[in-house]
Amino acid sequence: MSEPESVKPSNGLIETLRDISRNPEPERVGQRWGFGAFLLVEAVFILSAVFITAVGASYGATLESSPTLVLVGSLVPIMLAAGLAIVITYVRGNGPVIDLRLSLTKADVVFGLKIGVIGLVFTYFAAWLWGTIVGKDNATSAIGELFNQANLPLAAAITMFVYMSFIGPICEEIIFRGLLWGAVERQGWSRWAAFVLTTVIFAVSHLEPQRTWLLLVIAIPIGVARLITRSLGASIVAHVLNNFLPGLSLLLLSVGVI
């Protein structure tokens, strides 16, 4: 089976939208996984996070007081979940390149950067607006709150920056716009359905009720990159770019540079 090729959106917006509606993804021959795989991956993510938090609590550590607990509780579950998603594609399918559309071409990078810049603009505006509505404290994630604590150990601050800017986005894309998107496609649903469902579940699954609407805004441009190019690589680039500048700003803040 040949590797899937990404689609370069070069025919204009209207024609691109028509192509999305007219041309669903080709049948996934050999894929023997679906929504059950996504639910298993999410269960591993949640249970491992709960386990790590419980172990930390047994030693008197809390998410509010322990940067190490936040770091381990963020890194380990998402990496376990993404790793399991990739393993599933090998065991029950054709591997991540075919099943998850996990490839990266020059066109993917260029389009991902373009849509990522657009996403940054919307994210900053949405974050400002959301912060004025619910208050700045309620609009900040757990990682953001920890970053805002100045004088973090340099190693911890750098590791959190790498997680926020690279590891987190890559793993989340594998899980949501890779595994979940592929499960939707296997049902024969449209690419639009995959886009809407993965966007909503991505926002809700963060379990941050105060930030759900903001996460929806963040997720839309990233999902558009996957929708138009049919490549997970493009959405990964868009997601990394969306997180990179905020992550860098928080890193500089946490080490006292700004």
C-alpha positions in Angstrom: 0.0 0.0 0.0 1.5 3.4 -1.0 1.9 6.2 1.5 -0.8 8.9 1.5 0.0 12.2 -0.1 -0.9 15.5 1.4 -3.1 17.8 -0.6 -1.7 21.2 -1.4 -4.6 23.8 -1.2 -3.8 25.6 -4.4 -7.2 26.0 -6.1 -8.6 28.8 -4.1 -10.9 28.7 -1.0 -14.2 27.9 -2.7 -12.7 25.1 -4.8 -10.9 23.7 -1.7 -14.2 23.6 0.3 -15.9 21.9 -2.6 -13.1 19.3 -2.7 -13.5 18.6 1.0 -17.2 17.9 0.5 -16.9 15.9 -2.7 -13.8 13.8 -1.9 -13.8 11.8 1.3 -10.8 9.9 2.4 -10.2 6.7 0.5 -11.2 3.4 2.2 -8.7 2.4 4.9 -7.9 -1.1 3.8 -6.3 -3.1 6.6 -7.3 -0.8 9.4 -8.9 -2.9 12.2 -9.2 -0.2 14.8 -11.8 2.5 15.5 -13.4 4.4 18.3 -12.5 1.6 20.8 -8.8 2.4 20.2 -9.4 6.0 21.0 -11.3 5.3 24.2 -8.5 2.9 25.3 -5.9 5.6 24.7 -7.9 8.2 26.6 -8.4 5.7 29.5 -4.6 5.1 29.7 -4.1 8.9 29.7 -6.6 9.6 32.4 -5.7 6.6 34.6 -2.0 7.3 34.4 -2.5 10.9 35.3 -4.7 9.9 38.3 -2.1 7.3 39.4 0.8 9.8 39.3 -1.3 12.4 41.2 -2.2 9.9 43.8 1.4 8.8 44.3 2.5 12.4 44.6 -0.2 13.0 47.2 1.0 10.1 49.2 4.3 11.9 49.6 2.6 15.2 50.4 3.0 16.8 47.0 0.2 18.7 45.3 -0.2 20.2 41.9 -0.1 23.7 43.4 3.1 23.2 45.3 5.2 20.7 43.3 6.6 21.7 39.8 7.9 18.1 39.5 4.5 16.6 40.0 3.0 18.9 37.4 5.8 18.1 35.0 5.7 14.3 35.4 1.9 14.3 35.5 1.8 16.2 32.2 4.6 14.4 30.3 4.1 10.8 31.2 0.4 10.4 30.5 0.4 12.2 27.1 3.5 10.3 26.0 2.1 6.9 27.1 -1.2 7.7 25.3 0.4 8.8 22.0 2.8 5.8 22.1 -0.1 3.4 22.6 -1.9 5.1 19.7 1.1 4.4 17.4 1.4 0.8 18.7 -2.3 0.2 17.9 -1.8 1.2 14.3 1.0 -1.3 13.9 -0.8 -4.1 15.7 -4.3 -3.5 14.2 -3.5 -1.6 11.0 -0.9 -0.3 8.6 1.2 1.8 10.8 1.0 5.5 11.6 2.1 6.8 8.2 -1.0 5.3 6.5 -3.5 5.0 9.3 -2.8 8.4 11.0 -1.6 10.2 7.9 1.6 10.9 9.9 3.9 12.4 7.2 5.6 15.8 6.7 6.2 17.4 3.4 7.4 20.8 2.5 3.9 21.8 1.5 2.7 20.5 4.9 5.2 22.7 6.7 4.4 25.8 4.6 0.7 25.5 5.1 1.0 24.5 8.7 3.0 27.7 9.4 0.5 29.9 7.5 -2.5 28.5 9.4 -0.5 28.5 12.6 0.1 32.3 12.3 -3.6 32.8 11.7 -4.3 30.6 14.7 -1.9 32.7 16.9 -3.8 35.9 16.0 -7.1 34.3 16.9 -5.7 32.7 20.1 -4.2 35.9 21.4 -7.5 37.8 20.8 -9.6 35.0 22.2 -7.4 34.7 25.3 -7.6 38.4 25.9 -11.4 38.4 25.5 -11.9 35.2 27.6 -9.7 36.7 30.3 -11.8 39.8 30.5 -15.0 37.6 30.8 -13.9 35.0 33.3 -10.9 36.7 34.9 -7.2 36.1 34.1 -6.8 33.5 36.8 -9.6 31.3 35.5 -8.3 31.6 31.9 -4.9 30.2 32.7 -4.0 26.5 32.4 -2.3 24.5 35.2 1.0 24.6 33.3 0.6 28.4 32.7 0.0 29.0 36.4 3.1 27.0 37.3 5.2 28.9 34.7 4.0 32.2 36.2 5.7 31.2 39.5 9.1 33.0 39.1 12.4 31.4 40.0 11.6 27.8 38.9 14.7 25.6 38.5 16.1 26.2 35.1 15.9 22.5 34.1 12.3 22.3 35.1 11.4 25.5 33.2 13.2 24.3 30.1 11.5 20.9 30.3 8.1 22.4 30.7 8.8 24.7 27.7 9.8 21.7 25.5 6.6 19.8 26.7 4.3 22.8 26.0 5.8 23.7 22.7 6.7 20.4 21.1 6.0 17.2 23.0 2.4 18.1 24.0 1.3 19.3 20.5 2.8 16.4 18.7 1.3 13.8 21.1 -2.1 15.5 21.1 -2.2 15.6 17.3 -1.4 11.9 17.2 -4.3 11.2 19.5 -7.0 13.5 18.3 -6.4 14.4 14.7 -4.6 11.1 14.1 -6.3 8.3 16.0 -9.7 9.9 16.6 -9.9 11.4 13.1 -9.0 8.0 11.6 -11.8 6.3 13.7 -14.3 8.8 12.4 -13.2 8.2 8.8 -13.4 4.4 9.2 -17.2 4.9 9.9 -17.5 6.4 6.4 -18.4 9.8 7.8 -17.4 13.0 6.0 -14.2 14.9 6.5 -16.3 17.8 7.9 -17.7 15.4 10.6 -14.1 14.4 11.5 -13.1 18.0 11.8 -16.1 19.0 14.0 -15.9 16.0 16.3 -12.2 16.1 16.8 -12.3 19.8 17.5 -15.0 19.5 20.1 -13.5 16.5 21.8 -10.1 18.0 21.9 -11.4 21.1 23.7 -13.6 19.1 26.2 -11.0 16.4 26.9 -8.7 18.9 28.6 -11.1 18.9 31.5 -10.8 22.6 32.1 -14.4 23.9 32.0 -13.3 27.6 32.3 -11.1 27.3 29.2 -13.2 25.0 27.0 -14.4 27.8 24.7 -10.9 29.2 24.4 -9.6 25.7 23.5 -12.2 25.5 20.8 -10.9 28.6 19.2 -7.4 27.3 19.4 -8.4 24.0 17.9 -10.2 25.3 14.9 -7.2 26.5 12.8 -5.2 23.4 13.7 -8.1 21.2 12.6 -8.4 23.2 9.4 -4.8 22.4 8.6 -5.6 18.7 8.9 -8.9 19.1 7.0 -7.4 20.8 4.0 -4.1 19.0 3.6 -5.3 15.6 4.8 -1.9 15.4 6.5 -1.3 15.1 10.2 2.1 16.8 9.6 0.4 20.1 8.7 -1.7 20.1 11.9 1.3 19.3 14.0 3.2 22.3 12.6 0.2 24.5 13.2 -0.2 23.3 16.8 3.6 23.6 17.6 3.6 27.2 16.2 0.5 28.0 18.2 2.1 26.9 21.4 5.7 28.0 20.8 5.6 31.7 21.3 3.3 31.5 24.4 5.6 28.8 25.8 8.7 30.9 25.1 7.2 33.9 26.8 6.3 31.8 29.9 9.8 30.3 30.0 11.4 33.8 30.0 9.0 34.9 32.7 9.6 31.8 34.9 13.4 32.3 34.8 13.1 36.0 35.5 14.2 37.3 32.2 11.0 39.3 31.7 
